[in-house]
Structure formats: C-alpha cells, structure tokens
Amino acid sequence: WPILKIFDIWVNRVVFLGLIVFGFFVFWQISRKIQPKKSEDLTEKPQMLRRIFEPKLKIKEISDNKSRSLTGAMALPELKTKPIPQGMKPSIYKKPPLDLLEIDRGEPVTGDIRNNLAIIKKTLETFGIPVEMGEVSVGPSVTQYTLKPAEGIKLSKITTLNNDLSLALATHPIRIEAPIPGQSLVGIEIPNKVRTQVRLRNLFESPEFQNSTGPGLVFALGRDVAGKALFADLTRMPHLLVAGSTGTGKTICLNSIILSLIYRNSPEVMRLILVDPKRVEFPVYQDIPHLLSPVIFDAQKSINTFKWLISEMERRFDVLSQAHARDIARYNEIMLKQSQEPLSYIVLIVDELADLMAARGREVEGSIVRLAQMARAVGIHLIVATQRPSVEVITGLIKANITSRITFQVASQVDSRTVLDTAGAEKLLGLGDMLFVSAEVQKPKRIQAAYASDKEVKKVVNYIKSQNKTEESPQELAQELGKNLEEKERFDFIVGGEDPLYEEAKRVVIEAKKASASLLQRRLRVGYARAARLIDILEEKGEVGPGEGAKP
C-alpha cells in the first residue's frame, strides 16, 4: 500500500479506525433524521448560548380591572357624576360615552438624540458660548433640548443663533425658548421626524379632566412639549381669541372645545350660540339640545345676537344685584338653597370674525368689547376665531379685553406680534401646533392641539340627538332670542335702512339753520360717510333743500 509506506504501521491503523468510527457516526445521524419525530421531541429546546446570555425578564400580570380589549384600547373609565343639589331638577341628559372617540395614533420619532446634543454644544462653543447640556423632553410634535449657559453669557447671544443652529442640525424651523418658565435653562425645540396624533379620548380619560371641580366649563387644550395633558377653564379666562392662517387647525380646535363642553355639561348648565359666516363648519351641531338658537350664518342676525346678549347681560346683572350675589356661581348656590332654578352659562362661539368685521365692523367691535368687559360675572363667555390676524380685525380694544389667546401658525412675525405681542408663532409647524397665553400663563406655552375628526364629531352629535330627545317647549332664553332675531329683521326690512340718528340730526339742522356733513360730524361725533348719508336722508324727506356747491 502506498499509504503504509509513508507512515508507520500503527499510525495507519489508528487513522483507519478513526475513519470507520466517523463513518458509523454519520450513518447513525442520517438514520435518525429519516425517522418521524415524536410529539415530545417537537418542543424547541433552548440553545446553550441563548440560555446563558438571554436576559431574564419577568412578565407582569395584568389585573382584570386594567385589562385591555382586543383592539388594544384601555378599558373605559366611568365618568363620575356629582349628586344633584336640592332644588335642582334632575337632568335627563345622557352624556356620550368615550368609545365614540379614537385613541392617540403613532409614536414620536426624534432621530439621534445624542448626535443632536453634540451638534448643539459644538455649534454654541464655536461662537464662544460654553454650555452644559441638560434633559431632553420628547413631545408629540417637537423635542426640547435644554441647556444651561455659563455665567456671564447673555441670552440674546443664544437667541440670535437660531439660523446657525438650524443649519447645523439640518432642521427647519427650530424655536428657542430663553429662559424656560420656572427653570434657569434655555430650551431648543426641534421638530420630530414623525409626529404623534393627539386625540380627545386619551385627554378625556385623564384624571385632571374627570375630577376637575367648578362649574364645568373645562376643555382640553392638548399636550405640551413634554407630553403632559393640558386643560383650561373658560370661567377663569373668561374669553378666548383663536387666530392663525388657513389650514393650521383653528376649526378643529373649536370642534374639540365644543366636544369638551358638551361631554361635561348638560343643557341645563350650559347653552351654546354658534355663529358661522362660512356656513360649512357648524351645521353639524344643528338641533343639539345645547343650542339656544339654530346656527347663525347671516351678519345681521349676528349683530342682533350680540344686542340680545348685551340685554341679557344687563338683565342678569339686575337679578344678581337683587339677590346680593357677586357672580353667577354665588347666585346659583343661593338659588339651589332656596329650591329655585339656577342660571345657565352661555358660550358664544364665532368661527370667522373677519367677515363680521368687514360687514359691520364698528357694531361688532363695540358689542364684543362691552361683553368682554362685563359679561364674565353673569356667566356669558366669548370664543372668537379668525384667520386674518391683522389690526383691522383684532383691534386694540379687542386685544385689551380678551387676554387669553391661542395662536396657530401665522405667515409673518408681524401677525404673531399682532396676536401675542411677541414673535414665535411664525416658527410653528402647523397641523395643530399652537402657542397659548392667558392671564395665568404669561409667557406663550407651546402645545400640540387635540385632533377631532369629522367622523368623531358626527358620532357624538348623532348620539346626543338620539339619546336626548325632549318634547318640552323651548326655554325662555331660546324664546327671547328667537323673538329678538325676528323682530329686528322685520324692523330693518320695514324701515328700509333709516339711520337711528335721523331725529337728532334733524334737530341739529333746525337749530343751526344750516345743513352740512361737517356740522353733523362735529355735533353727532360720527364719520363723514354716516354724516353725508344723514344729509341725503334729510333731503329725501324734504327737511332741507338741494345742495348749492360748497355753500351749506
């Protein structure tokens, strides 16, 4: 054998013996795989490496009261009901359930947080600003990176580097909050790559909304940059201005406010008046029991509504003064102790103020200012929205009397200063990203507003209509408002547009023995257009002769 000549005889025998044993082992393994496996052998046995390095995690048992449904949503908590005070009629209003609404969707994706921290620190150090990076808060739409500058560094040096940080992070737009209210830190807010959709159901399930005390005019705002749910009380505002460009979320914000109010309050506690000059946003709420009147579309009816609210405000002041009550809350306590009906809150919501200001600007402004100054004590509150945040619509008087404001994304810094008196709204992301300021929140707070889809709104409205059918006659407030609207319209139609200052203008002209537009401007304190119109009416009535050029 040639192989035997290469190695020793005993070495060759050992090699051949090993080959025979190896062949037998291979044959045995093949025969095992051909045989069918038994049921106990089908169970997968963990490998040795997996058993060594696999982390030992314990599965937490879920109790029955916290079990989830098949759809993955949490079990719905039951809304707590307060006992009915003595003297108040039991309400037959059935509140809509929370399962009509949808839960939050998606998880925020922030990108590489460690890399962003390093970029921010390096960029600031490049410009000679040493900083110490702090905590990172991940919100629904933005991620806030906090930092603390070294001593002797002016905050203005950091805020002026907005564009440089945006270039270094390859993200636009970013917003710098210097300093963060209540902290000695500076916040840099960077948009998330994927945003979370904040829904009303998760907000309504929170204990802050269900256990809130007071009359109940609490509504959901959304979630802040740290993901915390935020709510506001309309009785403490007491009025609200909503502004922003087209398509940024104003109408959805109004829908979420309305849903919050009707989820908590029955028609005996709160009534709504909806004004919709655009005619397409609020008709879905038609015929719900909370409405004092059908949804108002006409500018003249809107003016009549403001006038009726002013007269109702004065009537309520007389009622409160007779009862020696300081406000509506104290008056309702007295009435309930005496087994009498309390007063209900009235909320007026105007979807587009710019259209009313263009049609009847002076009357609308005067009515809003008077209601905003005095109506809080008697339970009348205003929510006004506009997509044109300019000084022609949001005048100085309106701003001075409505201190609580919500601003969505606007086109320029000028519009932001018009609403908030500060810049920042032009750097928002849209789609519900907003800034909120009130008497309690002096510095604008960034919030991702809750989203209420048309499907959810229709579900809630249809449930309220089907479960709260009443055959009772309309209440006194609704009857008075309806009569006021009809009488005002009939009066305007019969008179044909005669100015209410006609008699006074006639007396001024007779006393002065001359007639001119400038005379009426000085005596009646009106504009030139109205004074010239009064001269034309006097001429049509035959009180004055035709004009002779510039001679009065």
LUMTITOR-384884 format. One record per residue (C-alpha): residue number from 1; x, y, z. Coordinates in steps of 0.1 Angstrom, whole numbers, plus 2048, in hexadecimal, padded with zeros to 3 digits. Layout:
<rs>
{NUM, {X, Y, Z}},
...
</rs>
This chain:
<rs>
{1, {800, 800, 800}},
{2, {80E, 822, 7F8}},
{3, {7FF, 832, 817}},
{4, {80F, 817, 82E}},
{5, {831, 820, 820}},
{6, {82D, 845, 82A}},
{7, {823, 83F, 84E}},
{8, {82B, 825, 868}},
{9, {814, 806, 86A}},
{10, {804, 810, 88B}},
{11, {7FE, 834, 881}},
{12, {7EB, 828, 862}},
{13, {7D6, 810, 877}},
{14, {7CB, 82C, 88D}},
{15, {7C2, 842, 870}},
{16, {7AD, 827, 85F}},
{17, {79C, 81F, 880}},
{18, {792, 844, 884}},
{19, {784, 845, 861}},
{20, {76F, 826, 868}},
{21, {761, 835, 889}},
{22, {75A, 857, 877}},
{23, {747, 845, 85B}},
{24, {733, 831, 874}},
{25, {729, 852, 886}},
{26, {71E, 863, 866}},
{27, {709, 845, 85C}},
{28, {6F9, 845, 87E}},
{29, {6F0, 86A, 87C}},
{30, {6E1, 866, 859}},
{31, {6CB, 849, 865}},
{32, {6BE, 85E, 882}},
{33, {6B3, 87A, 86B}},
{34, {69F, 863, 855}},
{35, {68B, 855, 872}},
{36, {66B, 86A, 87B}},
{37, {66E, 87F, 89A}},
{38, {658, 87A, 8B9}},
{39, {642, 895, 8C7}},
{40, {659, 89B, 8E6}},
{41, {677, 89F, 8CF}},
{42, {665, 8BB, 8BB}},
{43, {669, 8D4, 8D7}},
{44, {686, 8EC, 8D0}},
{45, {6A2, 8E9, 8EA}},
{46, {6B5, 909, 8F1}},
{47, {6D8, 90B, 8E5}},
{48, {6F5, 90D, 8FD}},
{49, {700, 930, 8F3}},
{50, {6DC, 93D, 8F4}},
{51, {6D7, 92F, 917}},
{52, {6F7, 940, 923}},
{53, {6F3, 963, 914}},
{54, {6CD, 967, 911}},
{55, {6C0, 980, 92A}},
{56, {6A9, 972, 944}},
{57, {689, 988, 942}},
{58, {66B, 983, 957}},
{59, {649, 987, 949}},
{60, {633, 99E, 95E}},
{61, {610, 990, 963}},
{62, {5F4, 9A8, 958}},
{63, {5D7, 9AA, 970}},
{64, {5B3, 9A7, 963}},
{65, {5AB, 9CC, 969}},
{66, {5C8, 9D7, 953}},
{67, {5C4, 9BD, 937}},
{68, {5C5, 9C9, 914}},
{69, {5AB, 9C2, 8F9}},
{70, {5B2, 9AF, 8D9}},
{71, {5B7, 9D0, 8C7}},
{72, {5D3, 9DA, 8DE}},
{73, {5C1, 9F7, 8EF}},
{74, {5C0, 9FB, 914}},
{75, {5A0, 9F2, 927}},
{76, {58A, A11, 928}},
{77, {588, A22, 94A}},
{78, {566, A2C, 955}},
{79, {55F, A52, 957}},
{80, {557, A5C, 97B}},
{81, {536, A6D, 980}},
{82, {530, A86, 99B}},
{83, {511, A84, 9B2}},
{84, {4F5, A9B, 9A7}},
{85, {4F1, AB8, 9C0}},
{86, {4D0, ABC, 9D1}},
{87, {4B8, AD2, 9BD}},
{88, {4C8, ACB, 99B}},
{89, {4B4, AB5, 982}},
{90, {4C4, A94, 97A}},
{91, {4D3, A97, 957}},
{92, {4C9, A7D, 93D}},
{93, {4E8, A85, 928}},
{94, {4FB, A66, 91F}},
{95, {520, A6D, 91A}},
{96, {530, A5C, 8FD}},
{97, {548, A3F, 904}},
{98, {56D, A42, 8FE}},
{99, {56E, A25, 8E6}},
{100, {560, A3C, 8CB}},
{101, {582, A4C, 8CA}},
{102, {5A4, A3F, 8BE}},
{103, {5C4, A3A, 8D1}},
{104, {5E6, A49, 8C9}},
{105, {5F8, A3D, 8AA}},
{106, {61D, A38, 8A3}},
{107, {63C, A3D, 8B8}},
{108, {653, A5B, 8B4}},
{109, {674, A55, 8A2}},
{110, {68F, A6D, 8AC}},
{111, {6AE, A62, 89A}},
{112, {6D0, A5F, 8AA}},
{113, {6CD, A71, 8CB}},
{114, {6F2, A6C, 8D5}},
{115, {6FE, A7A, 8B4}},
{116, {6E7, A98, 8B6}},
{117, {6F3, AA0, 8DA}},
{118, {717, A9F, 8CD}},
{119, {70F, AB5, 8AF}},
{120, {6FD, ACF, 8C4}},
{121, {71A, AD0, 8DD}},
{122, {735, AD2, 8C2}},
{123, {722, AED, 8AF}},
{124, {71E, B03, 8CD}},
{125, {742, AFE, 8D7}},
{126, {74D, B08, 8B4}},
{127, {73E, B2B, 8BB}},
{128, {74E, B2D, 8DD}},
{129, {730, B22, 8F2}},
{130, {739, B06, 90A}},
{131, {71B, AF3, 915}},
{132, {712, AD5, 92A}},
{133, {6F7, ABE, 91A}},
{134, {6DA, AB3, 92F}},
{135, {6BB, A9E, 92C}},
{136, {6A9, A95, 90B}},
{137, {683, A96, 90A}},
{138, {671, A83, 8EE}},
{139, {64F, A91, 8E5}},
{140, {635, A88, 8CB}},
{141, {643, AA0, 8B0}},
{142, {664, AAE, 8BD}},
{143, {681, AA3, 8D3}},
{144, {68E, ABD, 8EC}},
{145, {6B4, ABD, 8F3}},
{146, {6BD, AD0, 913}},
{147, {6DE, AE1, 91A}},
{148, {6ED, AF7, 934}},
{149, {705, B12, 928}},
{150, {724, B1C, 93B}},
{151, {723, B3A, 952}},
{152, {726, B5B, 941}},
{153, {716, B50, 920}},
{154, {6F9, B65, 914}},
{155, {6DA, B53, 909}},
{156, {6D8, B6A, 8EA}},
{157, {6F8, B5A, 8DD}},
{158, {6E7, B38, 8DD}},
{159, {6C6, B43, 8CE}},
{160, {6D8, B55, 8B1}},
{161, {6E8, B33, 8A6}},
{162, {6C6, B25, 89C}},
{163, {6CF, B22, 877}},
{164, {6F2, B14, 87F}},
{165, {6E4, AF9, 895}},
{166, {6CA, AF1, 87A}},
{167, {6E6, AEE, 860}},
{168, {6FC, AD7, 877}},
{169, {6DE, AC0, 880}},
{170, {6D1, AC0, 85C}},
{171, {6AE, AC7, 86A}},
{172, {696, AE4, 864}},
{173, {686, AF4, 876}},
{174, {693, AF3, 899}},
{175, {688, B08, 8B6}},
{176, {69D, B14, 8D3}},
{177, {68C, B1B, 8F5}},
{178, {6A2, B30, 90B}},
{179, {69D, B2A, 927}},
{180, {685, B0E, 92E}},
{181, {66B, B1A, 947}},
{182, {673, B0F, 96A}},
{183, {696, B02, 961}},
{184, {6B8, B11, 95C}},
{185, {6BC, AFF, 93B}},
{186, {6B9, B07, 916}},
{187, {6A3, AF1, 900}},
{188, {6AA, AE9, 8DB}},
{189, {68B, AD9, 8CB}},
{190, {692, AC3, 8AC}},
{191, {676, AB3, 897}},
{192, {672, A8E, 899}},
{193, {676, A79, 879}},
{194, {655, A67, 881}},
{195, {63A, A78, 896}},
{196, {620, A69, 8AD}},
{197, {5FC, A71, 8A7}},
{198, {5ED, A7D, 8C7}},
{199, {5C8, A72, 8CB}},
{200, {5AD, A7D, 8E2}},
{201, {5A6, A5B, 8F1}},
{202, {5C7, A58, 903}},
{203, {5C3, A7B, 910}},
{204, {5A0, A75, 91D}},
{205, {5AB, A55, 92F}},
{206, {5C5, A68, 943}},
{207, {5BC, A6F, 968}},
{208, {5C2, A95, 963}},
{209, {5A4, A97, 94C}},
{210, {58D, A7F, 95F}},
{211, {594, A8C, 982}},
{212, {595, AB1, 979}},
{213, {580, AC6, 991}},
{214, {56C, AE5, 98A}},
{215, {54F, AEC, 973}},
{216, {55C, AD5, 958}},
{217, {567, AEC, 93B}},
{218, {588, AD9, 939}},
{219, {595, AD0, 916}},
{220, {5B3, ABD, 909}},
{221, {5CF, AD0, 8FA}},
{222, {5E7, AB4, 8F1}},
{223, {60A, AA9, 8FB}},
{224, {629, ABE, 902}},
{225, {64D, AB8, 8F7}},
{226, {651, A9E, 913}},
{227, {631, A8B, 909}},
{228, {61D, A97, 928}},
{229, {5F7, A9C, 923}},
{230, {5EC, AC0, 927}},
{231, {5C9, ACE, 92E}},
{232, {5BA, AF0, 932}},
{233, {59C, AFE, 944}},
{234, {587, B17, 930}},
{235, {578, B26, 94F}},
{236, {59B, B32, 95A}},
{237, {5A6, B3F, 938}},
{238, {58A, B4C, 934}},
{239, {58B, B51, 90E}},
{240, {5A0, B41, 8F3}},
{241, {5AF, B4D, 8D2}},
{242, {5BA, B33, 8B8}},
{243, {5CF, B3F, 89A}},
{244, {5E4, B2F, 87F}},
{245, {5E9, B2B, 85A}},
{246, {5D2, B16, 844}},
{247, {5D5, AF0, 84A}},
{248, {5E9, AF2, 86A}},
{249, {5CE, AE2, 880}},
{250, {5B7, AFE, 88D}},
{251, {596, AED, 885}},
{252, {5A2, ACC, 892}},
{253, {5AC, ADE, 8B2}},
{254, {589, AED, 8B4}},
{255, {57A, ACA, 8AF}},
{256, {58F, ABC, 8CB}},
{257, {584, AD8, 8E2}},
{258, {55F, AD2, 8DA}},
{259, {563, AAD, 8DF}},
{260, {574, AB3, 901}},
{261, {558, AC9, 90C}},
{262, {53B, AB3, 902}},
{263, {54C, A94, 910}},
{264, {54C, AA4, 933}},
{265, {52E, ABA, 933}},
{266, {509, AB5, 92E}},
{267, {4F2, ACF, 91D}},
{268, {4E6, ADA, 93F}},
{269, {509, AE4, 949}},
{270, {517, AF3, 928}},
{271, {507, B00, 908}},
{272, {519, B07, 8E7}},
{273, {515, B21, 8CC}},
{274, {528, B19, 8AC}},
{275, {530, B33, 892}},
{276, {53E, B26, 871}},
{277, {541, B3F, 855}},
{278, {552, B25, 83F}},
{279, {532, B0F, 841}},
{280, {545, AED, 840}},
{281, {555, AE8, 862}},
{282, {53A, AE7, 87C}},
{283, {51A, ADA, 86B}},
{284, {524, AB7, 878}},
{285, {519, AC3, 89B}},
{286, {4F7, ACE, 88F}},
{287, {4DA, AC2, 8A6}},
{288, {4EF, AB7, 8C4}},
{289, {4DE, AC0, 8E5}},
{290, {4FA, AD8, 8EF}},
{291, {4F3, AF2, 8D4}},
{292, {4DF, B11, 8DE}},
{293, {4D7, B17, 8B9}},
{294, {4DF, B07, 898}},
{295, {502, B0D, 88B}},
{296, {504, B31, 87F}},
{297, {512, B38, 85C}},
{298, {506, B5C, 855}},
{299, {51A, B7B, 85F}},
{300, {4FA, B8D, 869}},
{301, {4EE, B71, 87F}},
{302, {511, B70, 88F}},
{303, {50D, B95, 898}},
{304, {4EB, B8E, 8A7}},
{305, {4FA, B72, 8BB}},
{306, {514, B89, 8CA}},
{307, {4F9, BA2, 8D3}},
{308, {4E4, B87, 8E3}},
{309, {502, B7B, 8F7}},
{310, {508, B9F, 903}},
{311, {4E4, BA2, 90E}},
{312, {4E5, B7F, 91F}},
{313, {505, B8A, 931}},
{314, {4F4, BA9, 93F}},
{315, {4D6, B94, 949}},
{316, {4ED, B7C, 95B}},
{317, {4FF, B98, 96D}},
{318, {4DD, BA4, 97A}},
{319, {4D5, B81, 986}},
{320, {4F7, B7D, 997}},
{321, {4F4, B9F, 9A8}},
{322, {4D2, B96, 9B6}},
{323, {4E0, B75, 9C4}},
{324, {4FF, B87, 9D2}},
{325, {516, B6F, 9BF}},
{326, {538, B78, 9B2}},
{327, {538, B60, 994}},
{328, {524, B44, 984}},
{329, {535, B29, 999}},
{330, {52A, B3A, 9B9}},
{331, {507, B41, 9AB}},
{332, {502, B1C, 9A1}},
{333, {50C, B11, 9C5}},
{334, {4F2, B28, 9D3}},
{335, {4D7, B1C, 9BB}},
{336, {4DE, AF8, 9C1}},
{337, {4DB, AFD, 9E7}},
{338, {4B9, B0E, 9E0}},
{339, {4AE, AF2, 9C9}},
{340, {4AD, B08, 9AB}},
{341, {4BA, B05, 987}},
{342, {4DF, B11, 983}},
{343, {4EC, B25, 966}},
{344, {4FD, B12, 949}},
{345, {51E, B1C, 939}},
{346, {51D, B2A, 916}},
{347, {53A, B25, 8FE}},
{348, {53B, B38, 8DD}},
{349, {552, B29, 8C3}},
{350, {55A, B3D, 8A3}},
{351, {56E, B29, 889}},
{352, {578, B46, 873}},
{353, {57A, B69, 881}},
{354, {58A, B79, 862}},
{355, {56A, B75, 84E}},
{356, {555, B86, 869}},
{357, {56E, BA2, 86D}},
{358, {56E, BA8, 848}},
{359, {548, BAA, 847}},
{360, {540, BBC, 868}},
{361, {561, BC4, 878}},
{362, {558, BE0, 890}},
{363, {539, BCF, 89E}},
{364, {54B, BAD, 8A2}},
{365, {569, BBD, 8B3}},
{366, {554, BD1, 8CB}},
{367, {53F, BB2, 8D4}},
{368, {55D, B9C, 8D9}},
{369, {56F, BB5, 8EF}},
{370, {550, BBB, 905}},
{371, {54A, B96, 90A}},
{372, {56F, B8F, 910}},
{373, {570, BAB, 92A}},
{374, {551, BA1, 93F}},
{375, {542, B80, 935}},
{376, {559, B69, 94A}},
{377, {547, B6E, 96A}},
{378, {525, B64, 95B}},
{379, {532, B44, 94A}},
{380, {534, B50, 926}},
{381, {555, B47, 914}},
{382, {562, B4E, 8F1}},
{383, {578, B38, 8DB}},
{384, {582, B4B, 8BC}},
{385, {597, B3C, 89F}},
{386, {5A6, B4D, 880}},
{387, {5BE, B43, 864}},
{388, {5C8, B67, 85E}},
{389, {5DD, B72, 87C}},
{390, {5E0, B97, 872}},
{391, {5DA, BB7, 885}},
{392, {5BA, BBD, 870}},
{393, {5AA, B9E, 87F}},
{394, {5BC, B9A, 8A1}},
{395, {5BA, BBE, 8AC}},
{396, {5CB, BCD, 8CA}},
{397, {5AA, BCD, 8DE}},
{398, {5A3, BA8, 8D7}},
{399, {5C7, B9E, 8E1}},
{400, {5C5, BB3, 900}},
{401, {5A5, BA1, 90C}},
{402, {5AD, B7D, 900}},
{403, {5CD, B73, 911}},
{404, {5CB, B4E, 90B}},
{405, {5D7, B46, 8E8}},
{406, {5DF, B27, 8D3}},
{407, {5F5, B2D, 8B4}},
{408, {5FC, B13, 89A}},
{409, {616, B17, 87E}},
{410, {615, B3A, 86E}},
{411, {626, B47, 84F}},
{412, {63D, B61, 85E}},
{413, {64B, B6F, 87E}},
{414, {635, B8D, 87B}},
{415, {615, B77, 87E}},
{416, {625, B65, 89C}},
{417, {62B, B87, 8AD}},
{418, {607, B92, 8A5}},
{419, {5F8, B75, 8B8}},
{420, {612, B6C, 8D3}},
{421, {626, B8D, 8D5}},
{422, {645, B77, 8D0}},
{423, {655, B63, 8B4}},
{424, {655, B3D, 8B1}},
{425, {634, B33, 8A0}},
{426, {644, B36, 87E}},
{427, {65C, B19, 888}},
{428, {641, B00, 890}},
{429, {63C, AE0, 87B}},
{430, {617, AE2, 873}},
{431, {5FE, AC5, 877}},
{432, {5F4, ACF, 89A}},
{433, {615, ADC, 8A7}},
{434, {60C, AFB, 8BB}},
{435, {616, B14, 8D5}},
{436, {5FF, B1B, 8F3}},
{437, {600, B39, 90A}},
{438, {5E8, B44, 925}},
{439, {5E7, B58, 945}},
{440, {5F5, B3A, 957}},
{441, {60F, B32, 93C}},
{442, {621, B52, 935}},
{443, {63B, B43, 91D}},
{444, {62F, B31, 8FE}},
{445, {62D, B0B, 904}},
{446, {632, AF3, 8E7}},
{447, {616, AD9, 8E4}},
{448, {60D, ABF, 8CB}},
{449, {5E7, AC3, 8C8}},
{450, {5CF, AA5, 8C9}},
{451, {5C2, A98, 8A8}},
{452, {59C, A92, 8A4}},
{453, {593, A83, 883}},
{454, {572, A89, 871}},
{455, {569, A64, 877}},
{456, {56D, A68, 89C}},
{457, {558, A89, 89D}},
{458, {53C, A78, 88A}},
{459, {53C, A5A, 8A1}},
{460, {539, A6F, 8C0}},
{461, {51F, A87, 8B2}},
{462, {50A, A6A, 8A5}},
{463, {50B, A59, 8C7}},
{464, {501, A78, 8D9}},
{465, {4E4, A7E, 8C1}},
{466, {4D8, A5A, 8C4}},
{467, {4DC, A56, 8E9}},
{468, {4CF, A78, 8F4}},
{469, {4AE, A7D, 8E2}},
{470, {499, A95, 8F5}},
{471, {475, AA0, 8ED}},
{472, {475, ABD, 906}},
{473, {46F, AE0, 8FA}},
{474, {48E, AF5, 8F4}},
{475, {49C, B08, 912}},
{476, {497, B2D, 918}},
{477, {4BA, B36, 90C}},
{478, {4B5, B25, 8EB}},
{479, {492, B35, 8E6}},
{480, {49F, B57, 8EE}},
{481, {4BD, B54, 8D6}},
{482, {4A6, B47, 8BA}},
{483, {48E, B64, 8BE}},
{484, {4AB, B7C, 8BF}},
{485, {4B8, B6F, 89E}},
{486, {496, B70, 88D}},
{487, {48D, B93, 89A}},
{488, {4AE, BA2, 890}},
{489, {4AC, B94, 86D}},
{490, {488, B9F, 868}},
{491, {490, BC2, 876}},
{492, {4AE, BC6, 85F}},
{493, {49A, BBB, 841}},
{494, {47D, BD3, 847}},
{495, {492, BF1, 84F}},
{496, {4A8, BEC, 831}},
{497, {4C9, BF5, 840}},
{498, {4BF, C16, 851}},
{499, {4DB, C22, 869}},
{500, {4D2, C22, 88E}},
{501, {4E3, C45, 890}},
{502, {4CA, C54, 877}},
{503, {4B5, C67, 891}},
{504, {4D4, C74, 8A3}},
{505, {4E3, C80, 882}},
{506, {4C2, C91, 879}},
{507, {4C2, CA4, 89A}},
{508, {4E7, CAF, 895}},
{509, {4E0, CBC, 872}},
{510, {4C1, CCF, 87E}},
{511, {4D3, CDF, 89B}},
{512, {4F1, CE9, 885}},
{513, {4DC, CF4, 868}},
{514, {4F5, CE4, 850}},
{515, {4FE, CC0, 846}},
{516, {520, CB2, 83D}},
{517, {532, C91, 842}},
{518, {54D, CA2, 857}},
{519, {533, CB1, 86E}},
{520, {524, C8F, 875}},
{521, {547, C80, 879}},
{522, {54F, C99, 895}},
{523, {52E, C98, 8A7}},
{524, {525, C73, 8A5}},
{525, {54A, C67, 8A6}},
{526, {546, C50, 888}},
{527, {55A, C49, 869}},
{528, {557, C5B, 848}},
{529, {545, C3E, 836}},
{530, {529, C3D, 850}},
{531, {526, C63, 852}},
{532, {523, C65, 82C}},
{533, {509, C49, 82C}},
{534, {4F5, C5D, 846}},
{535, {4F6, C7C, 830}},
{536, {4E8, C67, 813}},
{537, {4CC, C59, 829}},
{538, {4C3, C7C, 834}},
{539, {4C2, C87, 810}},
{540, {4AC, C6A, 806}},
{541, {494, C72, 823}},
{542, {491, C96, 818}},
{543, {4A1, CA4, 837}},
{544, {4BD, CB5, 824}},
{545, {4C0, CC2, 801}},
{546, {4D9, CB6, 7E7}},
{547, {4FD, CBF, 7EB}},
{548, {50C, CDE, 7DB}},
{549, {530, CD4, 7D5}},
{550, {547, CDB, 7F4}},
{551, {52D, CF1, 804}},
{552, {51B, CE1, 822}},
</rs>
